Amino acid sequence: MTELDQRLPAALARALPPKRRKALDSPLRRRIVRALNAAAEPRSLKELTLAVPGCGLSSVSYHLAVLEQCGCVAVSEDPAGPPCCARLFASSLLGDRGVAEALEATRELDRSG
């Protein structure tokens, strides 16, 4: 199954604002958002890469940039952390009912990919 086969189903996509639709139109970005939503604290790029098995650092980094551009992640700096982990990411989507519904409806689809 290709990533195109795992895009956000049309009915779910129509219910979301354009930037959220773009953010959630990728199974990897949905997996990243789920990992961020489940985290008690912001996570580094390295932590997110470990939380999303089967994805490389550069791929997770790219998709985090898309999520950031869409306003779906908050980024903070950890000046005490090592350079590889200085940027910390947190979900800006907690509490968004439409996003929660889309993430739940696509959970199995994203696992099977």
C-alpha positions as protocol buffer text, in pm:
chain_id: "A"
residue {
  index: 1
  type: MET
  ca { x: 0 y: 0 z: 0 }
}
residue {
  index: 2
  type: THR
  ca { x: 139 y: 342 z: -94 }
}
residue {
  index: 3
  type: GLU
  ca { x: 117 y: 663 z: 107 }
}
residue {
  index: 4
  type: LEU
  ca { x: -135 y: 791 z: -151 }
}
residue {
  index: 5
  type: ASP
  ca { x: -362 y: 499 z: -56 }
}
residue {
  index: 6
  type: GLN
  ca { x: -343 y: 614 z: 305 }
}
residue {
  index: 7
  type: ARG
  ca { x: -443 y: 976 z: 254 }
}
residue {
  index: 8
  type: LEU
  ca { x: -713 y: 1120 z: 473 }
}
residue {
  index: 9
  type: PRO
  ca { x: -1054 y: 989 z: 356 }
}
residue {
  index: 10
  type: ALA
  ca { x: -1254 y: 1259 z: 173 }
}
residue {
  index: 11
  type: ALA
  ca { x: -1536 y: 1278 z: 430 }
}
residue {
  index: 12
  type: LEU
  ca { x: -1287 y: 1339 z: 711 }
}
residue {
  index: 13
  type: ALA
  ca { x: -1083 y: 1584 z: 503 }
}
residue {
  index: 14
  type: ARG
  ca { x: -1389 y: 1798 z: 425 }
}
residue {
  index: 15
  type: ALA
  ca { x: -1461 y: 1837 z: 797 }
}
residue {
  index: 16
  type: LEU
  ca { x: -1119 y: 1995 z: 867 }
}
residue {
  index: 17
  type: PRO
  ca { x: -984 y: 2343 z: 796 }
}
residue {
  index: 18
  type: PRO
  ca { x: -736 y: 2345 z: 501 }
}
residue {
  index: 19
  type: LYS
  ca { x: -417 y: 2360 z: 710 }
}
residue {
  index: 20
  type: ARG
  ca { x: -528 y: 2075 z: 935 }
}
residue {
  index: 21
  type: ARG
  ca { x: -635 y: 1876 z: 630 }
}
residue {
  index: 22
  type: LYS
  ca { x: -286 y: 1918 z: 482 }
}
residue {
  index: 23
  type: ALA
  ca { x: -125 y: 1825 z: 812 }
}
residue {
  index: 24
  type: LEU
  ca { x: -327 y: 1506 z: 851 }
}
residue {
  index: 25
  type: ASP
  ca { x: -322 y: 1397 z: 486 }
}
residue {
  index: 26
  type: SER
  ca { x: -9 y: 1189 z: 547 }
}
residue {
  index: 27
  type: PRO
  ca { x: -9 y: 869 z: 753 }
}
residue {
  index: 28
  type: LEU
  ca { x: 336 y: 956 z: 891 }
}
residue {
  index: 29
  type: ARG
  ca { x: 221 y: 1299 z: 1004 }
}
residue {
  index: 30
  type: ARG
  ca { x: -82 y: 1139 z: 1171 }
}
residue {
  index: 31
  type: ARG
  ca { x: 152 y: 896 z: 1351 }
}
residue {
  index: 32
  type: ILE
  ca { x: 370 y: 1186 z: 1464 }
}
residue {
  index: 33
  type: VAL
  ca { x: 67 y: 1379 z: 1591 }
}
residue {
  index: 34
  type: ARG
  ca { x: -53 y: 1071 z: 1780 }
}
residue {
  index: 35
  type: ALA
  ca { x: 291 y: 1036 z: 1942 }
}
residue {
  index: 36
  type: LEU
  ca { x: 291 y: 1403 z: 2039 }
}
residue {
  index: 37
  type: ASN
  ca { x: -65 y: 1387 z: 2172 }
}
residue {
  index: 38
  type: ALA
  ca { x: 28 y: 1087 z: 2388 }
}
residue {
  index: 39
  type: ALA
  ca { x: 337 y: 1255 z: 2533 }
}
residue {
  index: 40
  type: ALA
  ca { x: 322 y: 1423 z: 2872 }
}
residue {
  index: 41
  type: GLU
  ca { x: 598 y: 1666 z: 2771 }
}
residue {
  index: 42
  type: PRO
  ca { x: 743 y: 1805 z: 2447 }
}
residue {
  index: 43
  type: ARG
  ca { x: 962 y: 1562 z: 2254 }
}
residue {
  index: 44
  type: SER
  ca { x: 1286 y: 1601 z: 2063 }
}
residue {
  index: 45
  type: LEU
  ca { x: 1332 y: 1493 z: 1702 }
}
residue {
  index: 46
  type: LYS
  ca { x: 1527 y: 1189 z: 1821 }
}
residue {
  index: 47
  type: GLU
  ca { x: 1250 y: 1089 z: 2066 }
}
residue {
  index: 48
  type: LEU
  ca { x: 987 y: 1124 z: 1795 }
}
residue {
  index: 49
  type: THR
  ca { x: 1189 y: 916 z: 1553 }
}
residue {
  index: 50
  type: LEU
  ca { x: 1203 y: 639 z: 1814 }
}
residue {
  index: 51
  type: ALA
  ca { x: 828 y: 677 z: 1879 }
}
residue {
  index: 52
  type: VAL
  ca { x: 746 y: 629 z: 1509 }
}
residue {
  index: 53
  type: PRO
  ca { x: 913 y: 297 z: 1419 }
}
residue {
  index: 54
  type: GLY
  ca { x: 1023 y: 242 z: 1064 }
}
residue {
  index: 55
  type: CYS
  ca { x: 1084 y: 610 z: 988 }
}
residue {
  index: 56
  type: GLY
  ca { x: 1420 y: 776 z: 957 }
}
residue {
  index: 57
  type: LEU
  ca { x: 1533 y: 1096 z: 1121 }
}
residue {
  index: 58
  type: SER
  ca { x: 1521 y: 1298 z: 797 }
}
residue {
  index: 59
  type: SER
  ca { x: 1169 y: 1181 z: 716 }
}
residue {
  index: 60
  type: VAL
  ca { x: 1038 y: 1265 z: 1063 }
}
residue {
  index: 61
  type: SER
  ca { x: 1218 y: 1601 z: 1044 }
}
residue {
  index: 62
  type: TYR
  ca { x: 1054 y: 1683 z: 709 }
}
residue {
  index: 63
  type: HIS
  ca { x: 707 y: 1594 z: 834 }
}
residue {
  index: 64
  type: LEU
  ca { x: 759 y: 1793 z: 1155 }
}
residue {
  index: 65
  type: ALA
  ca { x: 841 y: 2095 z: 937 }
}
residue {
  index: 66
  type: VAL
  ca { x: 513 y: 2049 z: 750 }
}
residue {
  index: 67
  type: LEU
  ca { x: 325 y: 2018 z: 1080 }
}
residue {
  index: 68
  type: GLU
  ca { x: 498 y: 2332 z: 1205 }
}
residue {
  index: 69
  type: GLN
  ca { x: 405 y: 2525 z: 889 }
}
residue {
  index: 70
  type: CYS
  ca { x: 44 y: 2416 z: 936 }
}
residue {
  index: 71
  type: GLY
  ca { x: 42 y: 2541 z: 1295 }
}
residue {
  index: 72
  type: CYS
  ca { x: -7 y: 2191 z: 1436 }
}
residue {
  index: 73
  type: VAL
  ca { x: 303 y: 2173 z: 1653 }
}
residue {
  index: 74
  type: ALA
  ca { x: 451 y: 2416 z: 1900 }
}
residue {
  index: 75
  type: VAL
  ca { x: 829 y: 2435 z: 1901 }
}
residue {
  index: 76
  type: SER
  ca { x: 1040 y: 2534 z: 2197 }
}
residue {
  index: 77
  type: GLU
  ca { x: 1413 y: 2541 z: 2255 }
}
residue {
  index: 78
  type: ASP
  ca { x: 1595 y: 2353 z: 2529 }
}
residue {
  index: 79
  type: PRO
  ca { x: 1916 y: 2552 z: 2579 }
}
residue {
  index: 80
  type: ALA
  ca { x: 2052 y: 2289 z: 2817 }
}
residue {
  index: 81
  type: GLY
  ca { x: 2003 y: 2005 z: 2569 }
}
residue {
  index: 82
  type: PRO
  ca { x: 2255 y: 1879 z: 2316 }
}
residue {
  index: 83
  type: PRO
  ca { x: 2229 y: 2033 z: 1965 }
}
residue {
  index: 84
  type: CYS
  ca { x: 2056 y: 1725 z: 1826 }
}
residue {
  index: 85
  type: CYS
  ca { x: 1779 y: 1758 z: 2082 }
}
residue {
  index: 86
  type: ALA
  ca { x: 1759 y: 2136 z: 2134 }
}
residue {
  index: 87
  type: ARG
  ca { x: 1427 y: 2177 z: 1955 }
}
residue {
  index: 88
  type: LEU
  ca { x: 1129 y: 2029 z: 2137 }
}
residue {
  index: 89
  type: PHE
  ca { x: 793 y: 1964 z: 1975 }
}
residue {
  index: 90
  type: ALA
  ca { x: 446 y: 1953 z: 2127 }
}
residue {
  index: 91
  type: SER
  ca { x: 107 y: 1905 z: 1966 }
}
residue {
  index: 92
  type: SER
  ca { x: -111 y: 2211 z: 1914 }
}
residue {
  index: 93
  type: LEU
  ca { x: -403 y: 1984 z: 1828 }
}
residue {
  index: 94
  type: LEU
  ca { x: -501 y: 1846 z: 2167 }
}
residue {
  index: 95
  type: GLY
  ca { x: -867 y: 1911 z: 2230 }
}
residue {
  index: 96
  type: ASP
  ca { x: -955 y: 1957 z: 1862 }
}
residue {
  index: 97
  type: ARG
  ca { x: -1253 y: 1728 z: 1815 }
}
residue {
  index: 98
  type: GLY
  ca { x: -1225 y: 1706 z: 1435 }
}
residue {
  index: 99
  type: VAL
  ca { x: -859 y: 1611 z: 1457 }
}
residue {
  index: 100
  type: ALA
  ca { x: -930 y: 1353 z: 1728 }
}
residue {
  index: 101
  type: GLU
  ca { x: -1200 y: 1196 z: 1511 }
}
residue {
  index: 102
  type: ALA
  ca { x: -971 y: 1187 z: 1206 }
}
residue {
  index: 103
  type: LEU
  ca { x: -687 y: 1031 z: 1406 }
}
residue {
  index: 104
  type: GLU
  ca { x: -915 y: 765 z: 1553 }
}
residue {
  index: 105
  type: ALA
  ca { x: -1081 y: 686 z: 1218 }
}
residue {
  index: 106
  type: THR
  ca { x: -742 y: 637 z: 1047 }
}
residue {
  index: 107
  type: ARG
  ca { x: -562 y: 451 z: 1325 }
}
residue {
  index: 108
  type: GLU
  ca { x: -599 y: 103 z: 1170 }
}
residue {
  index: 109
  type: LEU
  ca { x: -526 y: 233 z: 820 }
}
residue {
  index: 110
  type: ASP
  ca { x: -201 y: 384 z: 945 }
}
residue {
  index: 111
  type: ARG
  ca { x: -99 y: 63 z: 1125 }
}
residue {
  index: 112
  type: SER
  ca { x: -151 y: -148 z: 815 }
}
residue {
  index: 113
  type: GLY
  ca { x: 70 y: 78 z: 600 }
}
